[in-house]
Amino acid sequence: MSSILPIIDAGLPTGIVEPFASRVAREITTISRNNLTTLQINLGKLCNQTCTHCHVEAGPTKTAENMTEETANRICDLADQCDSIRSIDLTGGAPELNPNFRKLVQHFREKSLNVIDRCNLTILSEAGQEDLAEFLASHQVEVVASLPCYLEDNVDTQRGSGVFERSISGLKKLNDLGYGKNNGELRLNLVFNPTGPALPPNQQTLEKDYKRELKKRYGIEFNRLYAITNIPIKRYATYLKKRGKLTDYLKMLEAAFNPLAAGEVMCREMLSISWEGHVFDCDFNQMLGMPATGKQPPTVWNIKSFTDFLNQRIAVADHCYGCTAGAGSSCGGAVT
């Protein structure tokens, strides 16, 4: 196996930063998957929101880009055979809008795996989803909910008019069911994304601010805050480019490269499955079509086991500077 996978075009301007693959080879040698504890399943791009920072380019019109029952069943079969998997991370779009969402929750909870729902909160008040919060609570699903700020104007600017008010309503509903309480079994974690082209502030300090302000203003409680860097791909890259800030953003990420963060990136212990059943190293690579093998994308139909991806080099490109800048960024927030 070669020491560096081919650099795959991530749609970013070239020559602006040192190629990420070269930086990794020079400072930490390699990034490989040595364990597999998390399976992240993207159920599709259908969503009831259209956010400026969305790397999935999800929205209400993406009705055709959704996982079929056949694919969902095949993922269950493969996951059941992989003893190292401890957590199932369901994402989208709004994963709850996929008809297989509840079936997947029930299947994996029956296997005693931790199930995470990447919830945008407004889905809890969508027509036809009135019982969703109760369903999540009854199956002890961990809710990871996006709330980029505790101020209404900042949230509505990034996610759409009226989103903040509906998000607060959703959080109150989850609290009423027991989510977010200290030492409780129902975990409620919030996600912060910067509203501008900057790195997130210190995660621990920001968490204290969120807890103080949400409790004081709305009586809301939650467990943890995850500060996640916006990755410059797809819709967010377009957003930056239109404002003439994409080059500066890339240079900022490169300047903040942290080898310690690179050693703890989430792709070292996870796989990402697309709604079509293709297998990727992470959700960002998935959106760019960067296959886990560096060749044609493996799929759940042409592999025998998820363990085939152990001790395998991770495919990287310049957008990976986003996960390795500053304190690092992952689906669970800062990594250092």
C-alpha positions in Angstrom: 0.0 0.0 0.0 1.4 3.4 -0.9 2.1 5.9 1.9 -0.3 8.5 0.6 -3.6 8.1 -1.2 -4.1 10.1 -4.4 -5.3 13.6 -3.7 -8.9 13.8 -4.9 -10.4 17.0 -6.1 -12.7 18.4 -3.4 -13.7 21.4 -5.5 -11.5 23.8 -3.7 -9.1 26.2 -5.3 -5.6 24.7 -5.8 -2.3 26.2 -4.9 -3.8 28.2 -2.0 -2.7 25.9 0.8 -0.2 23.1 1.1 -2.0 19.9 0.1 -3.4 18.3 3.2 -2.0 14.9 2.2 1.5 16.3 2.1 1.1 18.1 5.4 0.0 14.8 7.1 2.9 12.9 5.5 5.4 15.5 6.8 4.0 15.9 10.3 2.2 12.7 11.4 3.0 10.1 8.6 -0.5 8.8 8.1 -4.2 8.7 9.2 -5.6 5.2 9.3 -8.6 3.4 10.8 -7.4 1.1 13.6 -10.8 0.5 15.2 -14.4 0.7 14.2 -16.8 1.8 16.9 -19.3 4.0 15.1 -21.4 3.6 12.0 -22.8 6.8 10.6 -25.7 6.3 8.3 -26.9 9.1 6.1 -30.6 8.4 5.4 -30.9 11.0 2.6 -30.9 14.6 1.7 -34.6 15.3 2.3 -34.9 18.0 5.0 -37.5 20.5 6.1 -34.8 23.2 6.3 -32.2 24.8 3.9 -29.2 26.0 6.0 -26.3 28.0 4.6 -23.7 25.9 6.4 -25.1 22.6 5.2 -22.4 20.5 3.5 -25.1 17.9 2.5 -27.0 20.5 0.4 -30.1 19.1 2.0 -33.6 20.6 1.6 -37.3 20.0 1.0 -36.9 19.3 -2.7 -34.5 16.3 -2.2 -37.4 13.8 -2.1 -35.7 11.3 -4.5 -32.4 11.1 -2.6 -33.5 8.8 0.2 -32.5 5.4 1.5 -34.6 2.4 0.4 -35.8 -0.3 2.7 -33.6 -2.9 0.9 -30.5 -0.8 1.6 -31.4 -0.2 5.2 -31.9 -4.0 5.7 -28.5 -4.8 4.2 -26.8 -2.2 6.5 -28.5 -3.9 9.5 -27.2 -7.3 8.4 -23.6 -6.1 8.1 -23.7 -4.1 11.3 -25.0 -7.1 13.2 -21.9 -9.1 12.2 -19.5 -6.4 13.4 -19.0 -6.8 17.1 -16.8 -3.7 17.6 -19.6 -1.3 16.6 -21.0 0.5 19.7 -22.8 3.4 18.2 -25.2 4.1 15.3 -25.3 7.7 14.2 -28.3 8.5 12.1 -28.0 11.6 10.0 -29.4 13.3 6.9 -30.9 15.8 5.8 -33.5 15.2 8.4 -33.1 11.5 9.0 -36.5 11.3 10.7 -38.2 12.0 7.3 -37.0 8.7 5.9 -39.5 5.9 6.3 -36.8 3.5 7.5 -35.7 5.8 10.4 -37.9 4.3 13.1 -37.2 0.7 12.0 -33.5 1.3 12.2 -33.8 2.8 15.7 -35.8 -0.1 16.9 -33.4 -2.7 15.3 -30.2 -1.2 16.8 -31.7 -0.5 20.2 -32.8 -4.1 20.4 -29.1 -4.9 19.8 -28.3 -2.7 22.8 -26.3 -0.2 20.6 -26.3 3.5 21.4 -28.4 5.2 18.7 -27.8 8.9 17.9 -30.4 11.1 16.1 -28.9 14.1 14.4 -32.0 16.2 14.9 -32.6 19.8 13.6 -35.3 20.3 16.3 -37.9 21.9 14.0 -38.7 18.4 12.7 -40.4 17.8 16.1 -43.1 20.2 15.1 -43.5 19.0 11.5 -46.9 17.6 10.4 -46.8 13.8 10.8 -44.0 13.9 13.4 -46.1 14.9 16.4 -45.1 11.7 18.2 -41.4 11.8 17.3 -40.1 13.1 20.6 -42.0 10.5 22.5 -40.7 7.8 20.1 -37.1 8.9 20.7 -37.6 9.0 24.5 -39.2 5.6 24.6 -36.2 4.0 22.8 -33.6 6.1 24.8 -32.2 7.6 21.6 -29.4 10.1 22.2 -30.4 13.4 20.5 -27.7 15.6 19.0 -29.5 18.8 18.0 -28.2 21.7 16.0 -28.5 25.1 17.7 -25.8 27.5 16.3 -26.5 30.2 18.9 -28.7 31.0 21.9 -29.7 34.3 20.1 -32.7 34.3 17.8 -31.3 36.6 15.1 -28.1 34.5 14.7 -30.0 31.2 14.3 -32.6 32.5 11.9 -29.8 34.1 9.7 -28.1 30.8 9.3 -31.1 28.4 9.3 -34.1 30.4 8.2 -36.8 32.7 9.6 -38.7 31.2 12.5 -36.3 28.3 13.0 -35.1 29.6 16.4 -38.6 29.8 17.9 -39.4 26.3 16.7 -36.1 25.0 18.0 -36.7 26.3 21.5 -40.2 24.7 21.4 -38.5 21.4 20.4 -36.0 21.6 23.2 -38.7 22.3 25.8 -40.6 19.3 24.6 -37.5 17.1 24.9 -36.9 18.5 28.4 -40.4 17.7 29.4 -39.8 14.1 28.5 -36.7 14.0 30.6 -34.0 14.8 28.1 -31.0 16.8 29.2 -31.2 16.2 32.9 -28.1 15.6 34.9 -27.4 11.9 35.4 -30.5 11.0 33.4 -30.6 8.3 30.8 -31.9 10.6 28.0 -29.0 12.4 26.5 -29.5 15.8 24.8 -26.4 17.4 23.3 -26.4 20.6 21.3 -24.2 21.5 18.3 -22.7 24.9 17.7 -21.5 26.0 14.2 -19.9 29.4 13.7 -22.2 31.8 11.8 -19.2 33.4 10.1 -15.9 32.2 8.5 -14.1 31.5 11.8 -13.1 28.7 14.1 -15.4 27.8 17.0 -14.4 29.4 20.3 -13.3 27.2 23.3 -15.9 24.4 23.6 -16.0 24.3 27.4 -16.3 28.0 27.8 -19.1 28.2 25.1 -20.9 25.3 26.8 -21.1 27.3 30.1 -22.4 30.3 28.2 -25.1 28.2 26.4 -26.2 26.5 29.7 -26.4 29.8 31.5 -28.3 31.7 28.8 -30.7 28.9 27.7 -31.6 28.2 31.4 -32.0 31.9 32.2 -34.0 32.8 29.1 -36.0 29.7 28.4 -35.6 27.2 31.3 -33.9 24.8 29.0 -31.3 22.2 30.1 -29.0 20.0 28.1 -26.0 17.7 28.6 -23.1 18.7 26.4 -22.3 21.3 23.7 -20.3 20.2 20.6 -18.5 23.0 18.8 -18.1 21.9 15.1 -16.0 23.7 12.4 -17.8 24.4 9.2 -16.2 22.4 6.5 -15.6 24.3 3.2 -17.4 22.0 0.8 -20.7 22.1 -1.1 -23.2 24.7 0.0 -20.8 26.3 2.6 -18.0 26.6 0.1 -20.4 28.3 -2.4 -21.5 30.6 0.4 -17.9 31.6 1.1 -17.0 31.9 -2.5 -19.9 34.3 -3.3 -18.6 36.6 -0.5 -15.0 36.4 -1.5 -14.0 34.7 1.7 -13.2 31.1 0.6 -9.4 31.6 0.0 -9.0 33.4 3.4 -11.0 30.7 5.1 -8.8 27.9 3.7 -5.6 29.8 4.7 -7.0 30.3 8.2 -7.7 26.5 8.5 -4.2 25.7 7.3 -2.6 28.1 9.7 -4.5 26.5 12.6 -3.5 22.9 11.7 -3.0 20.9 14.8 -1.1 17.5 14.6 -2.7 16.5 17.9 -6.2 17.0 16.5 -5.2 15.1 13.3 -4.3 12.2 15.5 -7.8 12.1 17.0 -10.0 12.7 14.0 -13.3 10.8 13.9 -12.7 8.8 10.7 -10.1 6.7 12.7 -13.0 4.8 14.3 -16.0 5.3 12.1 -17.5 4.5 8.7 -20.0 6.6 6.8 -22.7 5.0 4.7 -24.6 7.0 2.1 -28.3 6.7 1.3 -27.4 4.7 -1.8 -25.3 2.3 0.4 -21.9 3.5 -0.6 -19.1 3.3 2.0 -16.9 6.3 2.9 -14.4 7.3 5.5 -16.6 10.2 6.8 -19.7 12.2 6.0 -17.6 15.0 4.3 -15.8 12.6 2.0 -19.2 11.1 1.2 -20.6 14.4 0.0 -17.5 14.8 -2.3 -17.7 11.2 -3.6 -14.3 10.4 -2.2 -14.4 6.5 -1.8 -13.0 4.8 1.2 -10.6 2.7 -0.9 -9.3 5.4 -3.2 -10.9 3.5 -6.1 -14.5 3.0 -7.0 -16.7 3.4 -3.9 -17.3 0.1 -2.1 -21.0 -0.5 -1.4 -22.9 -2.5 1.2 -23.7 -4.9 -1.7 -20.1 -5.7 -2.8 -18.4 -6.1 0.6 -18.6 -9.0 3.0 -18.0 -7.2 6.3 -17.4 -3.7 7.7 -14.2 -5.1 9.3 -12.7 -5.1 5.8 -12.0 -1.4 6.4 -9.9 -1.9 9.5 -6.2 -1.0 9.2 -7.0 1.0 6.1 -5.6 4.4 5.2 -8.1 7.3 5.2 -8.7 9.2 2.0 -7.9 12.9 2.6 -8.0 16.2 0.7 -7.7 19.9 1.6 -11.1 20.1 3.2 -9.7 17.9 6.0 -7.9 21.0 7.3 -11.4 21.8 8.8 -11.3 18.8 11.1 -7.7 19.3 12.2 -7.7 23.1 12.9 -7.4 24.4 16.4 -9.0 22.1 18.9 -10.1 19.8 16.1 -13.6 19.1 15.0 -15.7 15.9 14.8 -19.3 14.9 15.0 -18.7 14.9 18.8 -17.2 18.4 18.8 -13.6 19.3 19.7 -11.1 16.4 19.8 -8.3 18.0 21.9 
